[in-house]
């Protein structure tokens, strides 16, 4: 029995020797001659993916596992992106001596390196903190001893929830000192430049209080911290005792996404040049927040989502730059070059990580080169932005000075001409001047009196309009865009609460009276008074009957007893008003609408319906017989309705000085209907001003929007 046990141990030892040596024959053996050069180990590495994450070194060395090791024939350093555990096997042979193995990826979640020792066992070296490293450097360096010229088998176990990158190099200590000297010099130049840019732009922000510089400083700081973490400097200088913090460098990408969006919108002035892209870009902020939260629970999913949002952000920021550049905003060109620099180098680094580009340069240097170019170009762009506004201000000032000079010259010539006339007709002009002065005083006094009267009339007209608390009391979201062409308006709105059969209802009217200014204002007072009599006094609630009664009341008020006979156009009277009128029954969820030449724009579940009013106006003698049709609608919560006069759609403007038109207005409503009512009002006002430009307002404007 004892002999059998000894024989079994001997056989097992032979198996282990064969296990270690046979794969060495199947796998490439890396020969080291002791020269001071650094060798890329990747082509010589065998690897095995441990899907259970539980295989030990003892089991790895068994023939069953050894036959599953694959040789890295394609020189890949990317061993998977779904999170996993990979075992690496390296066979070294050569001149006895001391060597160093380098792993440039310092953000691996778990790392163990196994070195053979003379008694047939292995010594285990773990990742540990920075202070626990055998060789303190930015990369992970492991000491390797070749005791003789026989093949030596080394193992490494790596685990990561992110992309598992394992770029490995081997060489003598002297070779790594020379290599790291050059690498540290390049890193030093990069970080020095970044710190200078951060301090310089922070100083400019403190001096100017321009937020673009603060967002830029935050962006550069996040980018610098990310590259420092990827290069291993953060673990060396910032958190040497907490290496696990490197695993969350992904959160720095989230901060980069945040601040790049804020900086781009502020720098490009997208509120003016690209408002739609500005709105879209700010929707990415909550997306990044969600990704950051997910990263604490499932880093792998968060990385995949983050990569999608970073790509979308990059494309969107480039699109914003292109659109603003097309608007002749000069600083946008340098902005595009800056984004192009980081986008190209990051793409090269990503393709290199994915083994699609055979590049031997460390990928961190591509990112640093792109970041350096971007930072320099962005700094130039910020300076160019100041110059752009300074030159624009100078051009404006020069234009003003030119106009003042021309005006002065014109006035001087006019004075000379007038002086010559005065010399020839001195006495007559003096007399005329006295009469003119008196006339001017009278006219000025009359003008002030008329203006004061109209201003008072405006206060009276505004006082007649119903208080908006009637709508807010119903808990409704609404807006009223009310813009008289002159001081007083020929448009008016009217609404009141009524109670019928124990149910509270709301009647809303929007009217466009004939004319504008003072004549139109008188008509609004008449219409307001008649509506109060009919609804509040007589209790009428049927919209069609209200319009018919209102037509009769206007005709009586204008002293029209009968319609002119056909063919007598000279006797026809066009005075009156157009009106859209709704009855809203909240308990029944119904709307009854009737219109006199004015439509109702109704959105049911965000789908537009145009309810046309009748062709008959109120008060005009154009038609001998009039009838007003009523329409019944059913509404749901969140539906919206819009009533308006014709002032908005009849406003002249645009490139061809044409009317805005109903078609364009309906398209505008479809774009903004989902927005809150105050935002819709702001959008309508801004669109009107953009369309009108420097032209005059054509007519009184009234638009009422209501969210049910």
ROLOMI-8687 format. One record per residue (C-alpha): x, y, z. Coordinates in pm, whole numbers, padded with zeros to 5 digits, always signed. Layout:
XYZ...
end
This chain:
+00000+00000+00000+00281+00239+00083+00455+00158-00246+00132+00222-00435+00096+00563-00265+00456+00657-00355+00395+00540-00714+00076+00751-00735+00258+01061-00614+00535+01002-00868+00284+00956-01151+00096+01273-01046+00425+01469-01043+00504+01346-01393+00153+01451-01506+00205+01800-01365+00545+01824-01536+00393+01713-01865+00100+01953-01812+00339+02245-01766+00573+02146-02046+00345+02016-02322+00139+02334-02352+00467+02516-02363+00533+02330-02683+00185+02404-02819+00201+02759-02696+00464+03007-02810+00763+03026-02578+00897+03376-02524+01276+03374-02519+01444+03646-02312+01808+03726-02383+01853+03984-02107+01884+04280-02350+01744+04619-02250+01435+04611-02467+01063+04584-02396+00866+04304-02562+00493+04297-02628+00380+03976-02459+00035+03962-02623+00128+03726-02912+00275+03477-02662-00017+03471-02418-00254+03178-02382-00591+03260-02224-00888+03077-02079-01226+03233-01987-01359+03119-01651-01738+03154-01675-01784+03019-01320-01542+03272-01163-01442+02998-00914-01162+02798-01077-00845+02786-00864-00481+02770-00968-00465+02404-00877-00753+02322-01112-00615+02547-01387-00298+02336-01396-00492+02012-01462-00486+01859-01814-00864+01901-01837-00835+02281-01821-00497+02314-01992-00632+02181-02322-00886+02465-02329-00627+02742-02326-00622+02937-02652-00327+03113-02805-00372+03486-02869-00299+03465-03243-00460+03801-03333-00263+04008-03079-00584+04116-02904-00573+04306-02576-00955+04308-02550-01078+03988-02384-01451+04064-02346-01695+04336-02254-01963+04157-02051-01766+04128-01730-01583+03807-01651-01277+03625-01530-00987+03536-01763-00679+03324-01685-00358+03403-01873-00068+03165-01923+00280+03276-02022+00581+03050-02090+00921+03222-02055+01265+03084-02128+01602+03248-02161+01900+03383-01976+01859+03354-01599+01804+03684-01428+01553+03941-01311+01281+04074-01543+00970+04291-01506+00619+04218-01638+00398+04524-01694+00015+04541-01709-00091+04892-01814-00459+04851-01717-00481+04952-01349-00862+04953-01320-00917+04576-01306-01150+04474-01026-00941+04173-00918-00591+04060-01016-00366+03775-00902-00024+03691-01049+00132+03349-00989+00508+03303-01010+00669+02953-00999+00908+02881-00712+01173+02603-00692+00962+02364-00480+00705+02328-00760+00451+02559-00603+00351+02914-00698+00385+03245-00522+00070+03460-00537+00086+03840-00578-00238+04038-00551-00331+04377-00689-00348+04550-00349-00310+04922-00280-00047+05142-00434+00171+05128-00123+00156+04746-00127+00304+04717-00477+00646+04562-00509+00739+04825-00768+00566+05160-00718+00475+05296-01061+00167+05410-01247+00139+05073-01423+00118+04737-01246+00473+04592-01246+00558+04238-01131+00904+04100-01065+00995+03784-01259+01295+03566-01186+01429+03307-01432+01635+03073-01214+01768+02866-01503+01740+02832-01881+01444+02593-01862+01085+02706-01956+00900+02880-01672+00519+02890-01670+00343+03193-01518-00030+03246-01459-00241+03557-01412-00608+03573-01308-00797+03893-01403-01157+03994-01330-01347+04304-01442-01709+04413-01482-01606+04643-01765-01414+04573-02084-01131+04343-01982-00816+04493-02132-00485+04321-02064-00193+04482-02252+00120+04300-02124+00487+04386-02174+00809+04236-02040+01165+04357-02019+01448+04444-01786+01420+04706-01513+01654+04935-01710+01429+04914-02015+01123+05009-01813+01304+05299-01648+01384+05440-01993+01030+05375-02120+00857+05524-01817+01085+05827-01827+00956+05919-02173+00598+05830-02083+00605+06034-01760+00751+06329-01947+00461+06324-02195+00207+06282-01916+00369+06570-01726+00343+06801-02025-00022+06707-02074-00126+06752-01710+00073+07074-01684-00114+07215-01982-00448+07105-01839-00380+07268-01501-00272+07592-01673-00592+07594-01882-00807+07527-01574-00649+07810-01372-00643+08051-01668-01011+08004-01755-01111+08004-01387-00943+08344-01354-01134+08471-01660-01460+08344-01510-01393+08525-01181-01318+08842-01379-01611+08828-01625-01869+08604-01448-01939+08445-01786-02081+08096-01719-01928+07954-02036-01585+07969-01869-01708+07797-01551-01868+07513-01751-01548+07486-01952-01335+07462-01635-01560+07185-01497-01543+07000-01829-01161+07020-01850-01126+06917-01484-01346+06607-01537-01158+06517-01856-00819+06561-01685-00924+06347-01387-01045+06074-01625-00715+06060-01816-00523+06069-01486-00722+05767-01367-00671+05578-01694-00297+05651-01680-00272+05532-01317-00180+05868-01166-00499+05902-00961-00422+05582-00773-00068+05702-00713-00140+06057-00595-00513+06093-00511-00636+05766-00356-00337+05529-00308-00518+05330-00036-00847+05292-00227-00772+05126-00563-01139+05026-00607-01222+05391-00681-01062+05340-01023-01351+05110-01110-01589+05410-01097-01397+05625-01343-01701+05571-01563-01881+05835-01353-01632+06090-01483-01771+06025-01832-02114+06118-01695-01974+06449-01563-01804+06511-01898-02140+06461-02069-02312+06700-01826-02064+06984-01856-02002+06947-02231-02375+07006-02292-02384+07308-02059-02070+07455-02215-02184+07400-02576-02523+07564-02519-02371+07862-02342-02081+07906-02583-02286+07863-02903-02570+08081-02772-02816+07809-02882-03104+07991-02713-03086+08227-03011-02930+08021-03290-03054+07661-03227-03340+07650-02972-03473+07309-03078-03134+07137-03046-03086+07313-02711-03408+07156-02580-03307+06811-02707-02960+06838-02550-03098+06915-02203-03306+06595-02216-02974+06405-02207-02903+06529-01852-03165+06304-01685-03043+06018-01906-02690+06057-01767-02832+06075-01414-03012+05743-01464-02690+05586-01597-02497+05710-01293-02754+05554-01056-02755+05223-01248-02373+05205-01227-02395+05142-00851-02612+04832-00912-02499+04693-01248-02185+04854-01386-02193+04649-01707-02541+04776-01811-02449+05131-01708-02139+05124-01928-02336+05010-02232-02604+05278-02179-02338+05539-02110-02157+05458-02434-02483+05511-02627-02555+05845-02457-02195+05964-02497-02215+05887-02870-02551+06067-02898-02408+06364-02708-02105+06383-02936-02317+06375-03251-02565+06627-03109-02292+06872-03003-02136+06851-03348-02478+06910-03507-02528+07214-03284-02190+07351-03390-02269+07299-03760-02609+07468-03733-02471+07767-03542-02174+07796-03780-02418+07816-04071-02576+08115-03896-02246+08304-03954-02140+08275-03589-01761+08274-03636-01651+08117-03298-01847+07801-03387-01578+07703-03640-01306+07665-03376-01561+07488-03157-01617+07231-03434-01243+07181-03481-01206+07120-03106-01481+06858-03097-01341+06706-03415-01001+06665-03246-01131+06473-02944-01386+06282-03155-01124+06154-03402-00865+06054-03141-01128+05892-02917-01258+05698-03218-00904+05581-03299-00855+05473-02936-01191+05289-02936-01108+05110-03262-00769+05019-03121-00933+04882-02804-01161+04674-03026-00856+04548-03221-00985+04701-03545-00676+04924-03585-00330+04768-03540-00165+05056-03353+00121+05004-03109+00089+05341-02936-00071+05340-02589-00437+05444-02631-00417+05690-02342-00182+05902-02553-00444+05923-02830-00699+06050-02579-00448+06295-02432-00351+06423-02778-00716+06475-02868-00789+06641-02535-00487+06870-02576-00598+06977-02923-00955+07023-02803-00857+07231-02499-00629+07457-02703-00893+07505-02975-01169+07567-02719-00950+07825-02545-00894+07997-02879-01268+07973-02947-01349+08138-02613-01106+08418-02690-01249+08447-03041-01595+08467-02888-01493+08773-02688-01336+08928-02999-01650+08848-03199-01874+09035-02956-01623+09318-02922-01606+09361-03301-01982+09338-03328-02013+09611-03067-01755+09821-03250-01944+09779-03579-02266+09885-03412-02095+10184-03255-01937+10281-03588-02272+10253-03762-02431+10472-03497-02152+10724-03531-02195+10723-03909-02567+10782-03878-02512+11061-03627-02253+11219-03855-02482+11200-04157-02765+11341-03955-02546+11625-03831-02433+11704-04184-02791+11699-04304-02895+11924-04019-02610+12164-04091-02717+12195-04457-03076+12239-04353-02975+12508-04108-02781+12689-04381-03078+12675-04616-03319+12788-04353-03085+13065-04249-03068+13188-04608-03447+13197-04629-03470+13377-04298-03233+13643-04421-03456+13708-04726-03789+13687-04544-03694+13767-04188-04000+13958-04080-04244+13718-04243-04073+13413-04095-04066+13566-03749-04438+13626-03771-04499+13277-03903-04272+13135-03634-04481+13302-03367-04802+13166-03519-04639+12824-03562-04517+12820-03205-04863+12895-03078-05007+12627-03308-04748+12376-03189-04832+12448-02830-05201+12399-02903-05131+12081-03098-04901+11950-02826-05163+12024-02565-05434+11862-02779-05209+11560-02845-05140+11515-02475-05509+11548-02396-05603+11291-02661-05326+11057-02554-05427+11089-02190-05788+11018-02286-05688+10710-02484-05465+10590-02201-05760+10630-01965-05977+10447-02219-05722+10166-02213-05757+10138-01836-06133+10129-01872-06110+09864-02145-05874+09647-01937-06106+09688-01638-06397+09557-01848-06208+09240-01934-06300+08952-01698-06050+08867-01422-05834+08567-01506-05904+08425-01159-06227+08288-01310-06011+08039-01500-05756+07974-01225-06041+07898-00984-06138+07611-01213-05782+07475-01184-05725+07526-01556-05392+07583-01726-05424+07862-01981-05259+08158-02148-05391+08479-02304-05175+08647-02567-05326+08999-02588-05139+09256-02799-05331+09569-02916-05194+09730-03231-05254+10078-03085-05307+10181-02725-05659+10033-02713-05772+09717-02889-06056+09605-03115-06017+09246-02985-06152+09130-02651-06202+08811-02453-06489+08730-02219-06567+08443-01988-06790+08372-01691-06913+08090-01469-07274+07976-01504-07474+07715-01318-07732+07502-01496-07919+07206-01349-07688+07217-01048-07374+07184-01266-07113+07452-01290-07022+07546-01645-06786+07792-01809-06857+08015-02111-06557+08156-02299-06563+08398-02592-06291+08553-02811-06407+08839-03038-06255+09045-03319-06443+09373-03367-06447+09580-03685-06153+09822-03692-05887+09881-03431-05779+10161-03204-06055+10382-03062-06336+10273-03302-06262+09908-03238-06246+09971-02863-06599+10116-02865-06720+09801-03036-06551+09583-02769-06734+09775-02496-07064+09717-02679-06989+09346-02724-06881+09303-02362-07196+09475-02235-07427+09270-02459-07265+08943-02349-07314+09038-01985-07681+09116-02051-07747+08796-02244-07560+08549-02019-07554+08704-01675-07879+08899-01708-08099+08672-01916-07931+08339-01826-07862+08230-02185-07608+07945-02215-07665+07803-02564-07367+07933-02775-07566+07946-03103-07854+08135-02940-07612+08372-02770-07455+08459-03108-07797+08513-03266-07910+08736-02981-07576+08920-02987-07623+08986-03361-07968+09128-03297-07838+09345-03012-07551+09487-03223-07791+09569-03508-08022+09752-03267-07731+09937-03105-07612+10056-03447-07964+10177-03532-08021+09928-03816-08391+09845-03841-08387+09660-04174-08136+09510-04416-08057+09708-04736-08218+09575-05049-08011+09371-05288-07795+09583-05516-07773+09885-05279-07417+09829-05159-07376+10195-05059-07629+10147-04779-07467+09829-04646-07301+09846-04302-06998+09627-04223-06961+09724-03856-06980+09436-03612-06758+09156-03490-06642+08798-03546-06656+08565-03246-06569+08214-03124-06779+08104-02823-06761+07785-02614-06967+07636-02332-06760+07391-02121-06948+07141-01900-06681+06993-01671-06901+06732-01504-07036+06601-01835-06696+06634-02006-06850+06814-02302-06791+07129-02507-07054+07313-02712-06902+07552-02968-07051+07808-03205-06858+08057-03417-06924+08368-03618-06652+08348-03886-06402+08231-03621-06292+07866-03576-06202+07653-03275-05872+07459-03275-05928+07156-03054-05666+06894-02955-05814+06565-02840-05542+06329-02717-05288+06553-02895-05467+06520-03233-05584+06848-03388-05943+06910-03495-06046+07234-03665-06410+07324-03588-06514+07594-03833-06757+07869-03736-07045+07982-03952-06981+08221-04243-07203+08491-04092-07057+08780-03890-07229+08956-03602-07380+09296-03685-07301+09322-04057-07584+09381-04308-07411+09168-04572-07657+08882-04512-08033+08920-04470-08071+08585-04296-07818+08443-04050-07790+08117-03859-07518+07999-03625-07449+07625-03604-07338+07468-03279-07097+07173-03246-07087+06918-02961-06749+06782-02851-06641+06536-02583-06316+06611-02405-06074+06418-02185-05831+06545-01927-05526+06696-02093-05710+06806-02410-05653+07163-02524-05849+07424-02716-05744+07750-02884-05952+08051-02993-05810+08359-03163-05877+08671-03368-05733+08703-03718-05452+08938-03612-05187+08667-03559-05238+08489-03893-05271+08822-04084-04944+08963-03951-04706+09059-04233-04338+08957-04210-04084+08699-04316-03845+08724-04606-04119+08816-04858-04323+09041-04624-04624+08807-04654-04898+08708-04412-04826+08443-04150-05133+08245-04271-05356+07987-04102-05161+07684-04230-04840+07795-04062-05027+07878-03741-05183+07529-03726-04839+07373-03779-04706+07589-03496-04984+07473-03262-04904+07107-03340-04540+07164-03244-04609+07333-02909-04938+07177-02791-04758+06932-02560-04574+07213-02379-04703+07386-02062-04933+07680-02138-04688+07955-02022-04419+07801-02246-04666+07797-02538-04737+08166-02490-04367+08245-02483-04311+08038-02798-04599+08211-02981-04469+08555-02883-04115+08471-02992-04238+08327-03324-04448+08638-03386-04155+08870-03314-03924+08668-03537-04180+08677-03818-04259+09047-03776-03895+09148-03748-03860+09524-03767-04201+09566-03931-04507+09716-03766-04789+09518-03608-05066+09487-03868-05372+09434-03648-05481+09369-03292-05374+09021-03178-05556+08790-02936-05491+08417-02880-05644+08220-02591-05522+07869-02509-05681+07641-02248-05576+07300-02112-05877+07102-01987
end
